[in-house]
């Protein structure tokens, strides 16, 4: 027979679970967090970090799975890497979403240093970002698989616009890749897909040393200006585009719970009314059972 104390404990646990919902962590002047890194360090899986307009001189490291980092305005919300390493590094974290920033001035001498670096990181989503004046725009590095890079403007990189090293099954599409030393560079990488991108005025458009990546999706290739040259062996765009594509804004999905419970400025979260309501119903049932036993 279940005791009264056990039943009451179950109800309390369920009610507490109902209040453990996703949170919005606000970053900016006058907000709870004044740096993006401090918000990331406080975030838990499912949380959204909302960054106000401004310039943030930071070298951000993300190690928490399943968070979203979103700027209010990609032209006016700037992350500056101070030429001392990656501006954003997603390190062994999965299902992270980054959107709505200008990322600039990454530096460093490491092979993976870039405006945004994915290091042994899977299933992440990089979208709607301007990457400018970085040593590399985006580095997908060493066992970073199944990531999506879309809706970005990647330009004026000292080395590569997009660098894919020893990583597989990534999708890079719907990006403007312009005025980089090399637009896209694939090294020891395979089964990555590149399509519906504009490659414009890069010193070398692309290089693929394995020849095992796809440069079209079976219907749409890339726009190459002034030439289609892909260095390496057996790399070919079978459906090159005759004109530049219009880069589309990518909608960033939020957790369903977060959509229903957006926190007000300065707040870190709100309860899930659906779950809390369910817990209340269970509590009423339990109380009824206990009353019948009296």
N, C-alpha and C positions, 0 to 999 in steps of 0.2 A: 504494500500500500504506500503510495506516495505521500509523504508528510506535508503538512501545511508549509513548513519552512522551505522545503524544496520547491514547491509550486511557486511560492512568492519569489524565490531566487531566480527561477526561470523567467518570470515576468520582468523582473528588474533587468536581467541580462538582455532580453529582447528589446526593452525600451531603450537601453543604452546603445544597442546596435542601430536602432532607428535614428539616433542622433549622430552617428559616426559617418557623416556623409562627406562628399567631396567639397573642397573649399576653393575660394578665389583669394589669392594672395596678391595684394595690390602693392606695386612698386612705384616710387616717385616722391617728389617733394611733398611733404605733409602726409604721406601715406605710412602704413605700418612698417614697410621696408623701404630703405633708401638705396639699397643696392640689389641688383638682380641675384647675385650669388647668395645673399642672406635669405632671400625668399626661397631659392632652390634648396638651400640647406634645411629649411623648415618644412618643405613640401613633402607630402605623402602621395602615394600612387592615386591617380584620379584627380589631383589638384590642378588648378589652372593658375598660372602666374601671369598677371595682367600688368604690363609695363607702360607707364605714362610717357608722353613725349619728353625728349631730353637726350643728352649725350651721356653715356655711361662708360667710363674708362675702366674696363674690366677684362679679365681673362677668365671666363666662366667655365666651370667644370660641372657636368651633370652626371650623377651616378645613381639617380633614382628612377626606377621604371615608371612608365605610364603617366608622366606629367606633360602639361602643355605650357609653352612659354610664348606669349603673344604680345606683340607691340601694338600700340594704339594707332600708329601711323607709320608706314614703312619708310617714308621720306624723312620723318622728323623724330623717329625713335632710333637712336644710333648707338651701336655697341662698337667701341673703339679698342682694339687690342694693343695699342701703345707700341706696336712693332716688337713685342716681347713673347710671342707664342701665339697659339690659337686664340681667337676671340671667343669662340664657343667650342668646347670639346665635350662630346657625348661619349663617355668612357664606360664601356661594358654595361650600358643601360639600354633597355629595349622599350619600344612603343612610346617614344618621346616625340612630341610635335613642336616645331619651331616655326613661327610665322610672324610677319609684320615688322621687320627691322631693316635698317641699313647696317651692314657689318663691314668694318673697314680696318685697315692698318694692322693686320696680323703680321707676325714676324717670326723670328727664330730660325734655327738651322736644322731642326729635326725634319725627317722625311714626311711626317704626318701633319706638320704645322700648317694651318689654313684659317681662312675666315671661319669656317665651320668644319670641324673634324669629327668623323665617326670612327671610333676605335673599338673594334670587337663589339660592335653595337648593331642590333638587328631590329627590323620592322619599325624603323623611325621614319618620320615624315618632315621634310624640309620644304617649305613653300612660301611664296610671296615675300621673298627676301631680296634685297639689293646687296650684292657682294662686290666691293670695289676697292682697288688698291691694296690687295692682300698678296702675300707671297704665293698662295694658291687660294682659289675661291672656295671649293669644297673638296675635302679629302675623305674618301671612303676607304678605310685602311684596315688591313690585316684581319680578315674574318668578319667583316661587317656585311651582312647579307640581308636581302629582302627589304632594302630601304627604298623610299621614293623621294625623288628630287624633282619638283615641278613648280612652275609659275615664278621662277627666279630670274633675276638679271645679274649675270656673272661677267664682270668686265675688269679690264686693266690689271690682271694678275701678273706678277713677276715671272711665275713659272706656268702653272696650268690653271685653266678655269675649273675643270673637274678632273680629279685624280682618283682612279680606282686601282687599288693595289691589293692583290691576293684576296679578293672579295667577289662574291657571286650573286646572281639573281637580283641585282638592283635594277630599278627602272628610273631612267633619267629622260624626261620628256617635258615638252611645253616650257622650255627655257630659252632665254636669249644669252648666248655665250659669245662675247665680243671683245676684241682688242686685247686678248691674252697672248702670252708667248706661244703656248699650245692650248687649243681650245679644250680638248678632251684627251687624256692620256690613260691608257689601260696597260697595266703591268701585272703579269701573272694572274690575270682575271679572266673569268669565263662566264658565259650565260647571262651577262648583263645586257640590258636593252636600252638603245638610244634611238629616239624617234621624235618627230615633231619639234625639233629644236632648230633655232637659228644659229648657225656658226658663221660669224661675220668678221672679217678683217683680223683674224688671228694670224700670227706669223706662220704657224703650222696649224691646220684645222684639227687634225686628230691623229692619234697613233694607237695601234692595237697590236701588241707583240705576240698575242696568242692566236688571233684570228678566230676566236671561239665566242665572240660577242655578236649581238645582233644590232645592225645599224638601221633597221626599219622594223615595223611591227607586222609585216606582211602586206600592208596596204600603203602606209605612209612612212617615208624616210625623213630626212632632214633637209633644211635649206642650207646650201653651201655657197658662200660668197667671199672671195671671187672664184674659188675653185673647190672641187669635191675631194681633194686628196686626203686619203686615209693611209697613213704610213703603217708598215708592218706587213704581215703575211696574210693573204686570203681575206682581208677585211673589205667588205663591200656594202654600199648602200644600194639596194636593189630598186628603191622607189624614191630617188631624190626629188625634192620639191622644187617647183619652178619659181616660187615666190616665197618671201618670208611669211611665217605664220604670225598671227596675232596672239601674244602671250595671254593666256586666260588666268584670271584670279582663281585660286583653289580654295574651296570652302574647307574649313578645318573642323572636323567633327569633334564635338565635346561629349564627355560621358553623359548619358541620359540623366543621371542623378544630378549632375552639375547644372544642366540646363534648367531644371526645375527649381534649383536652390541657389541661384546666383547670390553671392554675398554682397552686401552693401559696402561702400568704401570703408576700409579699416576693419571689416569683419573678416573672419577666417573660415566661416562656414555656417550652414543652417541645417536643421534636421530634415530628414526625409519624411514628409507628412504621410506618404502612403504606408511606409513601414511602421511609423509610430501609431497610425490609426489601426493597423493590423494588430499591433501589440496591445492596444487598449481593448480591442474586441476579445483577444485571447484572455486578457486579465479579467474581463467581465465574466467570461465562461468559467474560468477557474474559480472566481468568487462564488458563482452559482453552484458549482460542484461542492465547494466547501460548505456552503449553507445547507445543502441537502443532507450532508453527512451529520449535521448537528442534531 
